[in-house]
Amino acid sequence: LDLDCPDAPGAEVVLRIRAAARGASIVLLSSEKDEAIALRAMERGVQDYLIKGQIEPHELMRALRNSVACKILGETLFNEKNRAQITLDSIGDAVICTDEAGNITFLNPTAEKMTGWAMREAAGRPLTECFWILDALTGLTASNPTTNAIEYGRTIHLPVNCILTRRDGHRILIEDSVAPIKDGDGQAAGSVLVFRDVTVARTLVEQVVHLAEHDPLTGLPNRL
């Protein structure tokens, strides 16, 4: 695509092509004076550009091949990201992601509901500010699980009796695990925390145990 089209000069032609053929790969032909325009066009989704008068045949073929490959890769990454996003938004478990410093980068809708923090409010905040957990046996604040997961490079589980304090002060029993996120070099780049509300399940277990050990009529302890 030549930037010097007489009916749509400059970056305008890129917008018109995008409107007419969203899936097209675009390589721009630009003069040296319009190179800045070509660079800005790449920010709008153009795959590559060439300077007129400086084009070798092999360079043209390289640009065309790369533009198609970049387009395919971009679409693949978008589809994978979209699929992952839909999955995270649909599952019943709460999911929180952090960066290496322990600051929140993502909450799915279930995590927003369970913590009381919206994604737009929690993003960038330390995990401990939005995910306050206590040990039910001691009543003390539990340690930050992401720190150990990142430090040891493996999945970490919270204590069995773990209480999450919501933003409004309401407390719920949770079970969870934290796994490190690694970059392409295998270095820790953050963590992902998955947890669920087990308050109802724990209550039912306690009721079953109580019924097994007490007389249903009098409520007195039985021989067991």
KAUR-V446839 format. One record per backbone hydrogen bond with DSSP energy under -0.5 kcal/mol. CO is the residue of the C=O (numbers start at 1). NH is the residue of the N-H. Records with the same first field share a line. If there is no record, write none. Layout:
CO = NH ; NH
This chain:
1 = 29
2 = 5
3 = 10
5 = 8
9 = 12
10 = 13
11 = 14 ; 15
12 = 16
13 = 17
14 = 18
15 = 19
16 = 20
17 = 21
21 = 24
26 = 47 ; 48
28 = 30 ; 50
29 = 3
30 = 52
31 = 34
32 = 35
34 = 38
35 = 39
36 = 40
37 = 41
38 = 42
39 = 43
40 = 43
41 = 44 ; 46
42 = 45
48 = 28
50 = 30 ; 52
51 = 54
54 = 56
56 = 60
57 = 61
58 = 62
59 = 63
60 = 64
61 = 65
62 = 66
63 = 67
64 = 68
65 = 69
66 = 70
67 = 71
68 = 72
69 = 73
70 = 74
71 = 75
72 = 76
73 = 77
74 = 78
75 = 79
76 = 80
77 = 81
78 = 82
79 = 83
80 = 84
81 = 85
82 = 86
83 = 87
84 = 88
85 = 89
86 = 90
87 = 90 ; 91
94 = 195
95 = 108
96 = 193
97 = 105 ; 106
98 = 191
99 = 102
102 = 127
103 = 99
104 = 124
106 = 97
108 = 112
109 = 113
110 = 114
111 = 115
112 = 116
115 = 167
118 = 121 ; 122
119 = 123
122 = 125
125 = 104
126 = 129 ; 130
127 = 130 ; 131
131 = 133
132 = 165
133 = 142
134 = 136 ; 163
135 = 139
140 = 135
144 = 147 ; 148
145 = 149
146 = 150
147 = 151
148 = 152
149 = 153 ; 154
156 = 178
160 = 162
161 = 136
162 = 174
163 = 134 ; 165
164 = 166 ; 172
165 = 132
166 = 169
170 = 166
172 = 164
173 = 198 ; 199
174 = 162
175 = 196
176 = 158
177 = 194
178 = 156
179 = 192
181 = 189 ; 190
183 = 186
187 = 183
189 = 100
190 = 181
191 = 98
192 = 179
193 = 96
194 = 177
195 = 94
196 = 175 ; 198
198 = 202
199 = 203
200 = 204
201 = 205
202 = 206
203 = 207
204 = 208
205 = 209
206 = 210
207 = 211
208 = 212
209 = 213
210 = 214
213 = 222
215 = 219
220 = 215
